[in-house]
Amino acid sequence: MRRFVVWFLALLMMVGLTVAAGCGGGEEAATPGSLAAVMEAGKIVVGTSADYPPFEFVDENGNYDGFDIALMAEIASRLGVELEWKDMDFSILTSAVQQGKIDAIIACMTATDDRDLEVDFTIPYYNSGDGVLIKKGTGIELAAIEDIKDYKVGVQTGTIHEEWVNENLVSAGTMDESNLFTFDRVDRAIMDLENGQLDIVIIDLAAAKKFMMTKDLELVMDVDLSGGDPAIAIREGSAQLQEALNEIIQDLIDEGFIDELERIHILSTQ
């Protein structure tokens, strides 16, 4: 019944947009990334960066898997459309949705004030934190997160982790810029950490714990660098799509569906 209600509401929105467009209104009608465009196409094109287990990754069979992947599949199903994935570097996801190349982003992307100037966000779908990884046996100890200034630190390009290090350490003059290394894909940062080319990698806490299961790494600190939580990003001004996604996400929270996804994809890794 919930799926029918969401589909029916979406249909009513489309009809309203079509009528408004005929009267010179309907700012979302036929524009890329709008609810009308998604429903007309019968699919939602979603961008992700599939290098971030347990949220999004490619399994041994070449299929997309993870918390975000399963969540978006259910959202698309309840919206009544097909789901098409676009895997790309995290740093270009925002520009891709702005340019209409994709309709939405789900990539454990924290909804921050700065990002909200470029895209619109749904309500958060998960409570997250951040983890500081080191290679086992290095003996690195940190009394505070600011102590990473003395080490070679790897972060993924375009993330809150890169932003935090730049704003709080590099720009403040307490960390040499040469000690900060950025990576398009987080798995490459993990590889350099394993090889001893980095001392520290900062990523989402759940992702850090997932990598620890298969890599010779340990968590030296868990922190909250953003004060925000992951949400789905869409093109700015796509109010009807935002409303439809918010309703579905809230239903999934209320039904316990997201708690179950957490149990399967995240808590099982800890």
C-alpha positions as CSV (number, residue, x, y, z in Angstrom):
1,M,0.0,0.0,0.0
2,R,2.9,2.4,0.9
3,R,4.4,1.8,-2.5
4,F,1.1,2.6,-4.2
5,V,0.6,5.7,-2.2
6,V,4.1,7.0,-3.1
7,W,3.6,6.1,-6.8
8,F,0.2,7.8,-6.8
9,L,1.6,11.0,-5.2
10,A,4.4,11.0,-7.7
11,L,1.8,10.7,-10.5
12,L,-0.3,13.5,-9.1
13,M,2.9,15.7,-8.9
14,M,3.6,14.9,-12.6
15,V,0.1,15.8,-13.6
16,G,0.3,19.1,-11.7
17,L,3.7,19.9,-13.2
18,T,2.3,19.3,-16.7
19,V,-0.7,21.5,-16.2
20,A,1.5,24.2,-14.6
21,A,4.0,24.0,-17.5
22,G,1.1,24.6,-19.9
23,C,0.3,27.8,-18.0
24,G,3.8,29.1,-18.1
25,G,4.8,27.6,-14.6
26,G,6.2,24.3,-13.5
27,E,9.9,25.0,-12.9
28,E,10.7,21.3,-12.5
29,A,8.8,20.1,-15.5
30,A,11.1,18.2,-18.0
31,T,14.3,19.5,-16.3
32,P,17.0,16.9,-15.6
33,G,17.0,15.6,-12.1
34,S,13.4,16.5,-11.4
35,L,10.7,14.1,-10.3
36,A,8.8,14.6,-13.5
37,A,11.9,13.7,-15.6
38,V,12.6,10.6,-13.4
39,M,9.0,9.4,-13.7
40,E,8.8,10.1,-17.4
41,A,12.1,8.1,-18.0
42,G,10.9,5.3,-15.8
43,K,14.3,5.2,-14.1
44,I,16.5,7.1,-11.7
45,V,20.2,7.4,-12.5
46,V,22.2,7.4,-9.4
47,G,25.9,8.2,-9.0
48,T,28.1,6.5,-6.4
49,S,31.8,5.9,-5.8
50,A,31.9,2.1,-5.4
51,D,35.2,1.9,-3.5
52,Y,33.8,2.4,0.0
53,P,32.7,-0.8,1.8
54,P,30.4,-1.4,3.6
55,F,28.4,1.4,2.0
56,E,29.2,0.8,-1.7
57,F,31.6,-1.6,-3.4
58,V,31.9,-4.1,-6.2
59,D,31.7,-7.7,-5.1
60,E,33.7,-10.7,-6.4
61,N,31.1,-11.2,-9.1
62,G,31.3,-7.7,-10.4
63,N,28.0,-6.6,-8.8
64,Y,27.3,-3.5,-6.8
65,D,26.8,-4.2,-3.1
66,G,26.6,-2.5,0.3
67,F,24.4,-0.5,2.6
68,D,23.8,2.4,0.2
69,I,23.3,0.1,-2.8
70,A,20.6,-1.9,-1.0
71,L,19.0,1.2,0.3
72,M,18.8,2.9,-3.1
73,A,17.4,-0.3,-4.7
74,E,14.5,-0.2,-2.2
75,I,13.9,3.5,-2.7
76,A,13.8,3.1,-6.5
77,S,11.4,0.2,-6.1
78,R,9.0,2.2,-3.8
79,L,9.3,5.1,-6.2
80,G,8.2,2.7,-9.0
81,V,11.1,3.2,-11.3
82,E,14.2,1.3,-12.5
83,L,17.6,2.0,-11.0
84,E,20.6,2.8,-13.1
85,W,24.1,3.1,-11.4
86,K,26.9,5.4,-12.5
87,D,30.2,4.6,-10.7
88,M,32.6,7.6,-10.7
89,D,35.2,9.3,-8.5
90,F,33.7,10.9,-5.4
91,S,35.1,14.3,-6.2
92,I,33.0,14.6,-9.4
93,L,29.7,13.4,-8.1
94,T,28.4,16.8,-7.2
95,S,29.2,18.3,-10.6
96,A,27.6,15.3,-12.3
97,V,24.3,15.9,-10.6
98,Q,24.5,19.6,-11.2
99,Q,25.0,19.0,-14.9
100,G,22.1,16.5,-15.1
101,K,24.3,13.5,-15.9
102,I,22.8,11.7,-12.9
103,D,19.6,12.3,-10.9
104,A,20.9,11.6,-7.4
105,I,24.0,10.7,-5.4
106,I,24.3,8.1,-2.7
107,A,27.9,7.6,-1.6
108,C,28.0,8.0,2.2
109,M,28.0,11.7,1.4
110,T,27.7,13.9,4.5
111,A,25.1,16.7,4.2
112,T,27.2,19.8,5.1
113,D,26.3,23.5,4.9
114,D,29.0,24.0,2.1
115,R,27.6,21.2,0.0
116,D,24.1,22.4,0.5
117,L,25.0,25.5,-1.4
118,E,25.6,23.3,-4.5
119,V,23.0,20.5,-4.2
120,D,19.9,19.7,-2.2
121,F,19.8,16.9,0.4
122,T,17.2,14.5,1.6
123,I,16.8,13.8,5.3
124,P,19.8,11.8,6.7
125,Y,19.4,8.1,6.4
126,Y,22.3,7.0,8.8
127,N,24.2,8.2,11.8
128,S,27.9,8.2,11.0
129,G,31.3,8.9,12.5
130,D,34.9,9.0,11.3
131,G,37.8,6.7,11.8
132,V,41.6,7.2,11.9
133,L,43.4,4.2,10.5
134,I,47.1,3.2,10.9
135,K,49.1,0.1,9.9
136,K,49.4,-2.4,12.7
137,G,52.8,-2.3,14.4
138,T,53.6,1.3,13.7
139,G,53.1,2.3,17.3
140,I,51.4,5.6,16.3
141,E,49.5,7.2,19.2
142,L,47.3,10.2,19.1
143,A,46.1,12.2,22.1
144,A,44.0,14.4,19.9
145,I,43.0,14.4,16.2
146,E,45.2,17.5,15.7
147,D,48.2,15.3,16.4
148,I,48.0,13.9,12.8
149,K,49.8,17.0,11.7
150,D,53.1,15.3,12.3
151,Y,52.3,12.3,10.0
152,K,51.7,11.6,6.3
153,V,47.9,11.6,6.1
154,G,45.7,10.2,3.2
155,V,42.2,11.3,2.5
156,Q,39.8,10.9,-0.4
157,T,39.4,14.0,-2.6
158,G,36.2,16.0,-2.1
159,T,35.4,14.5,1.3
160,I,34.8,16.2,4.7
161,H,38.1,14.6,5.8
162,E,40.0,16.5,3.2
163,E,38.1,19.7,4.0
164,W,38.7,19.3,7.8
165,V,42.5,18.7,7.5
166,N,42.9,21.6,5.1
167,E,40.8,24.1,7.1
168,N,42.0,23.1,10.6
169,L,45.6,22.1,10.1
170,V,47.1,23.1,6.7
171,S,45.5,26.5,6.4
172,A,46.2,27.1,10.1
173,G,49.9,26.6,9.4
174,T,50.2,23.7,11.9
175,M,50.6,21.0,9.2
176,D,52.9,21.0,6.2
177,E,50.9,20.8,3.0
178,S,53.3,18.1,1.8
179,N,52.0,15.8,4.6
180,L,48.5,15.7,3.1
181,F,47.9,13.2,0.3
182,T,44.6,13.1,-1.6
183,F,43.2,10.1,-3.6
184,D,40.3,9.8,-6.1
185,R,39.6,6.3,-4.8
186,V,39.9,5.4,-1.1
187,D,41.1,1.9,-1.8
188,R,44.3,3.5,-3.3
189,A,44.8,5.3,0.0
190,I,44.4,2.1,1.9
191,M,47.0,0.4,-0.4
192,D,49.5,3.2,0.3
193,L,48.8,2.9,4.0
194,E,49.5,-0.9,3.9
195,N,52.7,-0.2,1.9
196,G,54.0,2.3,4.4
197,Q,53.8,5.2,2.0
198,L,51.2,6.8,4.4
199,D,51.1,6.9,8.2
200,I,47.4,7.6,8.5
201,V,44.2,7.4,6.5
202,I,41.0,9.1,7.6
203,I,37.6,7.7,6.4
204,D,34.1,7.0,7.6
205,L,34.2,4.9,10.8
206,A,32.1,2.0,9.4
207,A,34.4,1.9,6.3
208,A,37.5,1.9,8.5
209,K,36.1,-1.1,10.4
210,K,35.3,-2.9,7.2
211,F,38.8,-2.5,5.8
212,M,40.2,-3.7,9.2
213,M,38.6,-7.0,8.6
214,T,40.8,-7.8,5.5
215,K,43.8,-5.5,6.0
216,D,46.6,-5.4,8.5
217,L,45.3,-2.1,9.9
218,E,44.0,-0.8,13.2
219,L,41.8,2.0,14.4
220,V,43.8,4.5,16.4
221,M,40.9,7.0,17.0
222,D,37.3,7.5,16.2
223,V,36.0,11.1,15.9
224,D,33.2,13.2,14.4
225,L,34.8,15.7,12.0
226,S,31.6,17.1,10.4
227,G,28.7,17.1,12.9
228,G,26.5,15.8,10.0
229,D,25.2,12.6,8.6
230,P,25.0,10.9,5.2
231,A,22.0,11.9,3.0
232,I,21.1,11.5,-0.7
233,A,22.0,14.5,-2.8
234,I,19.9,15.7,-5.8
235,R,20.0,18.7,-8.1
236,E,19.3,22.0,-6.4
237,G,15.7,23.0,-6.7
238,S,14.3,19.5,-7.3
239,A,11.7,20.0,-4.5
240,Q,9.2,17.4,-5.7
241,L,11.9,14.7,-6.0
242,Q,13.3,15.7,-2.6
243,E,9.8,15.4,-1.0
244,A,9.2,12.0,-2.6
245,L,12.6,10.6,-1.4
246,N,12.1,12.1,2.1
247,E,8.8,10.3,2.5
248,I,10.3,7.0,1.4
249,I,13.3,7.3,3.6
250,Q,11.2,8.2,6.6
251,D,9.0,5.2,6.0
252,L,12.1,3.0,5.8
253,I,13.3,4.4,9.1
254,D,9.9,3.9,10.8
255,E,9.6,0.4,9.5
256,G,13.0,-0.7,10.7
257,F,14.2,-1.4,7.2
258,I,17.3,0.8,7.7
259,D,18.1,-0.8,11.0
260,E,18.1,-4.2,9.3
261,L,20.4,-2.9,6.6
262,E,22.7,-1.6,9.3
263,R,22.7,-5.1,10.9
264,I,23.5,-6.8,7.7
265,H,26.0,-4.5,6.1
266,I,27.6,-2.6,9.0
267,L,27.2,-4.2,12.4
268,S,28.3,-7.5,11.0
269,T,31.7,-5.9,10.2
270,Q,32.3,-4.8,13.8
